[in-house]
Amino acid sequence: MPTLPPGLREWLPSGFFTALLGLIWYEAKASEARVNKRIDELRDDMKEIRQDVKTLLLQQAAKQPVTPER
C-alpha cells in the first residue's frame, strides 16, 4: 500500500481511516438491508398478483356456459 504524503499523517486525526472504513461498511450493510426489504416486498406483491390472476381465471371460467363438448 502506498505511504501517505509527508505531513498528512499528522494532519489527519488518529483513527480517521478506520472510521472511514467503518462508515463505508455501515452504509454498505444498510444499503443491502434496504435492497433485501424491497425484494421481500416485491415477492409479496407477486404473490398477491398471482392470487388475483387465479381468481379472475376462475371467475371467467365460471361465466362460460358448459356445453356437451366439454
VMD Tcl script that builds the backbone (N, CA, C; Angstrom):
set m [mol new atoms 210]
animate dup $m
set s [atomselect $m all]
$s set {name element resname resid chain x y z} {
  {N N MET 1 A 0.850 -1.167 0.000}
  {CA C MET 1 A 0.000 0.000 0.000}
  {C C MET 1 A 0.899 1.233 0.000}
  {N N PRO 2 A 0.571 2.230 -0.808}
  {CA C PRO 2 A 1.427 3.420 -0.853}
  {C C PRO 2 A 1.396 4.179 0.477}
  {N N THR 3 A 2.502 4.812 0.783}
  {CA C THR 3 A 2.567 5.586 2.021}
  {C C THR 3 A 1.894 6.933 1.822}
  {N N LEU 4 A 1.515 7.538 2.918}
  {CA C LEU 4 A 0.870 8.846 2.873}
  {C C LEU 4 A 1.916 9.922 2.638}
  {N N PRO 5 A 1.540 11.004 1.991}
  {CA C PRO 5 A 2.476 12.110 1.800}
  {C C PRO 5 A 2.937 12.658 3.149}
  {N N PRO 6 A 4.121 13.216 3.204}
  {CA C PRO 6 A 4.621 13.760 4.471}
  {C C PRO 6 A 3.686 14.852 4.998}
  {N N GLY 7 A 3.431 14.824 6.269}
  {CA C GLY 7 A 2.586 15.822 6.900}
  {C C GLY 7 A 1.123 15.451 6.952}
  {N N LEU 8 A 0.689 14.581 6.065}
  {CA C LEU 8 A -0.723 14.204 6.035}
  {C C LEU 8 A -1.076 13.372 7.261}
  {N N ARG 9 A -0.179 12.512 7.655}
  {CA C ARG 9 A -0.438 11.668 8.829}
  {C C ARG 9 A -0.632 12.527 10.078}
  {N N GLU 10 A 0.108 13.589 10.214}
  {CA C GLU 10 A -0.030 14.458 11.381}
  {C C GLU 10 A -1.304 15.293 11.297}
  {N N TRP 11 A -1.716 15.634 10.095}
  {CA C TRP 11 A -2.895 16.474 9.908}
  {C C TRP 11 A -4.184 15.710 10.207}
  {N N LEU 12 A -4.232 14.440 9.794}
  {CA C LEU 12 A -5.442 13.642 9.993}
  {C C LEU 12 A -5.503 13.144 11.432}
  {N N PRO 13 A -6.683 13.158 12.017}
  {CA C PRO 13 A -6.824 12.624 13.374}
  {C C PRO 13 A -6.542 11.119 13.379}
  {N N SER 14 A -6.098 10.614 14.525}
  {CA C SER 14 A -5.833 9.179 14.607}
  {C C SER 14 A -7.149 8.424 14.473}
  {N N GLY 15 A -7.111 7.314 13.803}
  {CA C GLY 15 A -8.310 6.511 13.595}
  {C C GLY 15 A -9.194 6.996 12.471}
  {N N PHE 16 A -8.749 7.987 11.723}
  {CA C PHE 16 A -9.569 8.533 10.637}
  {C C PHE 16 A -9.882 7.461 9.597}
  {N N PHE 17 A -8.858 6.737 9.189}
  {CA C PHE 17 A -9.072 5.729 8.148}
  {C C PHE 17 A -9.944 4.589 8.655}
  {N N THR 18 A -9.761 4.227 9.902}
  {CA C THR 18 A -10.605 3.179 10.483}
  {C C THR 18 A -12.061 3.645 10.532}
  {N N ALA 19 A -12.267 4.885 10.936}
  {CA C ALA 19 A -13.625 5.426 10.987}
  {C C ALA 19 A -14.229 5.510 9.587}
  {N N LEU 20 A -13.432 5.901 8.613}
  {CA C LEU 20 A -13.915 5.994 7.235}
  {C C LEU 20 A -14.317 4.621 6.713}
  {N N LEU 21 A -13.479 3.629 6.954}
  {CA C LEU 21 A -13.824 2.276 6.521}
  {C C LEU 21 A -15.059 1.763 7.255}
  {N N GLY 22 A -15.173 2.092 8.534}
  {CA C GLY 22 A -16.361 1.694 9.283}
  {C C GLY 22 A -17.620 2.331 8.728}
  {N N LEU 23 A -17.532 3.590 8.341}
  {CA C LEU 23 A -18.677 4.295 7.767}
  {C C LEU 23 A -19.070 3.682 6.428}
  {N N ILE 24 A -18.092 3.361 5.618}
  {CA C ILE 24 A -18.368 2.726 4.321}
  {C C ILE 24 A -19.019 1.368 4.537}
  {N N TRP 25 A -18.487 0.588 5.489}
  {CA C TRP 25 A -19.046 -0.729 5.783}
  {C C TRP 25 A -20.492 -0.600 6.268}
  {N N TYR 26 A -20.728 0.352 7.164}
  {CA C TYR 26 A -22.073 0.558 7.704}
  {C C TYR 26 A -23.053 0.907 6.582}
  {N N GLU 27 A -22.659 1.800 5.691}
  {CA C GLU 27 A -23.543 2.201 4.591}
  {C C GLU 27 A -23.797 1.039 3.642}
  {N N ALA 28 A -22.788 0.221 3.404}
  {CA C ALA 28 A -22.971 -0.940 2.531}
  {C C ALA 28 A -23.980 -1.912 3.142}
  {N N LYS 29 A -23.877 -2.145 4.434}
  {CA C LYS 29 A -24.810 -3.055 5.106}
  {C C LYS 29 A -26.226 -2.471 5.117}
  {N N ALA 30 A -26.341 -1.183 5.352}
  {CA C ALA 30 A -27.652 -0.539 5.357}
  {C C ALA 30 A -28.285 -0.610 3.968}
  {N N SER 31 A -27.475 -0.402 2.950}
  {CA C SER 31 A -27.972 -0.474 1.581}
  {C C SER 31 A -28.426 -1.890 1.257}
  {N N GLU 32 A -27.661 -2.866 1.689}
  {CA C GLU 32 A -28.026 -4.260 1.469}
  {C C GLU 32 A -29.351 -4.584 2.153}
  {N N ALA 33 A -29.538 -4.083 3.361}
  {CA C ALA 33 A -30.788 -4.322 4.085}
  {C C ALA 33 A -31.970 -3.686 3.361}
  {N N ARG 34 A -31.774 -2.475 2.823}
  {CA C ARG 34 A -32.859 -1.816 2.079}
  {C C ARG 34 A -33.220 -2.614 0.825}
  {N N VAL 35 A -32.216 -3.117 0.134}
  {CA C VAL 35 A -32.472 -3.899 -1.079}
  {C C VAL 35 A -33.212 -5.192 -0.725}
  {N N ASN 36 A -32.772 -5.859 0.332}
  {CA C ASN 36 A -33.438 -7.101 0.741}
  {C C ASN 36 A -34.883 -6.853 1.148}
  {N N LYS 37 A -35.133 -5.748 1.825}
  {CA C LYS 37 A -36.504 -5.420 2.219}
  {C C LYS 37 A -37.369 -5.181 0.986}
  {N N ARG 38 A -36.827 -4.477 0.022}
  {CA C ARG 38 A -37.581 -4.200 -1.213}
  {C C ARG 38 A -37.861 -5.482 -1.989}
  {N N ILE 39 A -36.899 -6.388 -2.020}
  {CA C ILE 39 A -37.100 -7.671 -2.698}
  {C C ILE 39 A -38.223 -8.445 -2.019}
  {N N ASP 40 A -38.235 -8.447 -0.690}
  {CA C ASP 40 A -39.311 -9.127 0.035}
  {C C ASP 40 A -40.673 -8.508 -0.284}
  {N N GLU 41 A -40.715 -7.178 -0.373}
  {CA C GLU 41 A -41.970 -6.503 -0.717}
  {C C GLU 41 A -42.420 -6.891 -2.126}
  {N N LEU 42 A -41.484 -6.967 -3.053}
  {CA C LEU 42 A -41.842 -7.344 -4.424}
  {C C LEU 42 A -42.330 -8.787 -4.489}
  {N N ARG 43 A -41.728 -9.665 -3.710}
  {CA C ARG 43 A -42.198 -11.059 -3.672}
  {C C ARG 43 A -43.631 -11.127 -3.147}
  {N N ASP 44 A -43.914 -10.351 -2.110}
  {CA C ASP 44 A -45.284 -10.324 -1.577}
  {C C ASP 44 A -46.256 -9.792 -2.626}
  {N N ASP 45 A -45.847 -8.761 -3.353}
  {CA C ASP 45 A -46.695 -8.214 -4.413}
  {C C ASP 45 A -46.955 -9.262 -5.496}
  {N N MET 46 A -45.927 -10.016 -5.863}
  {CA C MET 46 A -46.096 -11.046 -6.892}
  {C C MET 46 A -47.059 -12.135 -6.427}
  {N N LYS 47 A -47.003 -12.495 -5.146}
  {CA C LYS 47 A -47.933 -13.496 -4.618}
  {C C LYS 47 A -49.365 -12.991 -4.732}
  {N N GLU 48 A -49.582 -11.724 -4.396}
  {CA C GLU 48 A -50.918 -11.145 -4.499}
  {C C GLU 48 A -51.395 -11.114 -5.946}
  {N N ILE 49 A -50.513 -10.749 -6.856}
  {CA C ILE 49 A -50.878 -10.693 -8.273}
  {C C ILE 49 A -51.250 -12.081 -8.787}
  {N N ARG 50 A -50.458 -13.087 -8.415}
  {CA C ARG 50 A -50.770 -14.456 -8.849}
  {C C ARG 50 A -52.142 -14.892 -8.323}
  {N N GLN 51 A -52.424 -14.555 -7.067}
  {CA C GLN 51 A -53.714 -14.925 -6.486}
  {C C GLN 51 A -54.854 -14.209 -7.216}
  {N N ASP 52 A -54.655 -12.944 -7.543}
  {CA C ASP 52 A -55.674 -12.190 -8.281}
  {C C ASP 52 A -55.912 -12.792 -9.659}
  {N N VAL 53 A -54.847 -13.193 -10.333}
  {CA C VAL 53 A -54.976 -13.793 -11.666}
  {C C VAL 53 A -55.737 -15.109 -11.568}
  {N N LYS 54 A -55.417 -15.927 -10.572}
  {CA C LYS 54 A -56.141 -17.197 -10.402}
  {C C LYS 54 A -57.619 -16.940 -10.157}
  {N N THR 55 A -57.913 -15.967 -9.325}
  {CA C THR 55 A -59.309 -15.631 -9.030}
  {C C THR 55 A -60.034 -15.175 -10.292}
  {N N LEU 56 A -59.395 -14.319 -11.067}
  {CA C LEU 56 A -60.016 -13.846 -12.304}
  {C C LEU 56 A -60.235 -14.977 -13.296}
  {N N LEU 57 A -59.280 -15.883 -13.402}
  {CA C LEU 57 A -59.437 -17.012 -14.321}
  {C C LEU 57 A -60.578 -17.923 -13.874}
  {N N LEU 58 A -60.716 -18.141 -12.585}
  {CA C LEU 58 A -61.815 -18.962 -12.092}
  {C C LEU 58 A -63.165 -18.285 -12.333}
  {N N GLN 59 A -63.212 -16.980 -12.140}
  {CA C GLN 59 A -64.453 -16.246 -12.393}
  {C C GLN 59 A -64.810 -16.290 -13.867}
  {N N GLN 60 A -63.810 -16.151 -14.724}
  {CA C GLN 60 A -64.051 -16.187 -16.163}
  {C C GLN 60 A -64.525 -17.572 -16.581}
  {N N ALA 61 A -63.935 -18.610 -16.017}
  {CA C ALA 61 A -64.338 -19.974 -16.357}
  {C C ALA 61 A -65.759 -20.244 -15.864}
  {N N ALA 62 A -66.127 -19.679 -14.739}
  {CA C ALA 62 A -67.472 -19.899 -14.196}
  {C C ALA 62 A -68.537 -19.207 -15.044}
  {N N LYS 63 A -68.197 -18.126 -15.717}
  {CA C LYS 63 A -69.175 -17.388 -16.530}
  {C C LYS 63 A -69.451 -18.062 -17.864}
  {N N GLN 64 A -68.532 -18.881 -18.345}
  {CA C GLN 64 A -68.724 -19.512 -19.644}
  {C C GLN 64 A -69.672 -20.696 -19.489}
  {N N PRO 65 A -70.605 -20.814 -20.431}
  {CA C PRO 65 A -71.574 -21.911 -20.330}
  {C C PRO 65 A -70.893 -23.275 -20.578}
  {N N VAL 66 A -71.433 -24.263 -19.923}
  {CA C VAL 66 A -70.917 -25.618 -20.114}
  {C C VAL 66 A -71.655 -26.232 -21.295}
  {N N THR 67 A -70.910 -26.681 -22.274}
  {CA C THR 67 A -71.512 -27.283 -23.472}
  {C C THR 67 A -71.227 -28.778 -23.431}
  {N N PRO 68 A -71.986 -29.556 -24.228}
  {CA C PRO 68 A -71.770 -31.022 -24.235}
  {C C PRO 68 A -70.358 -31.403 -24.686}
  {N N GLU 69 A -69.719 -30.540 -25.456}
  {CA C GLU 69 A -68.369 -30.873 -25.925}
  {C C GLU 69 A -67.366 -30.908 -24.783}
  {N N ARG 70 A -67.667 -30.235 -23.715}
  {CA C ARG 70 A -66.719 -30.187 -22.585}
  {C C ARG 70 A -66.715 -31.454 -21.830}
}
mol reanalyze $m
mol bondsrecalc $m
mol representation Tube
mol addrep $m
